[in-house]
Amino acid sequence: MIKCSFCEQPLACSHCGKAFHPRRGETHLAVYQPDMEIACPECQHKLICRACGFVYGDTTDEDEG
């Protein structure tokens, strides 16, 4: 089971609802670098945590504005 980097709940895709099970080692490591965009291996949408809505790869800078 992989946990969300933000809320630490089990990571599941908000689009398809399936638990995140990376098929490659690089994808598994990318989960721990939240600024890297990751696609769900099941539905190919951008990975968004189903529990908290954290978007993997969202590079929005909150300091700007």
KASUL-V242831 format. One record per run of one state. SS is the DSSP state (H for helix, E for strand, C for the rest). FROM is the first residue (numbers start at 0). TO is the last residue. If there is no record, write none. Layout:
<<SS,FROM,TO> <SS,FROM,TO>>
This chain:
<<C,0,1> <E,2,2> <C,3,8> <E,9,9> <C,10,10> <E,11,12> <C,13,17> <E,18,18> <C,19,23> <H,24,29> <C,30,37> <E,38,38> <C,39,44> <E,45,45> <C,46,46> <E,47,48> <C,49,53> <E,54,54> <C,55,64>>
